[in-house]
């Protein structure tokens, strides 16, 4: 029972740290004075890996909430609202992070 929860924590926190490292090294928006030190295909590939990790985490979180949603039939509306709010917050954080 404890091991699957530990895996979920490791996946989410580890993915966050990897994405933070990728987007710190290759930001989406570069300043005008910054010189191009990395080739464009390499930076695009790393950004795609970062977005893939983010999408994978969102799908994993959605699966976890879906299992909770299926278990609790009597209070399913509350879990549906929590799912919508949580997904909206993640989308808002991603939007603010991309906008700079």
Buried (B, 14 or more C-beta within 10 A) or exposed (E): EEEEEEEBEEBBEEBEEBBEEBBEEBEEEEEEEEEEEEEEEEBEEBBEEBBEBBEEBBEBBBEBBEEEBEEEEEEEEEBEEEBEEBBEEBEEEEEEEEEE
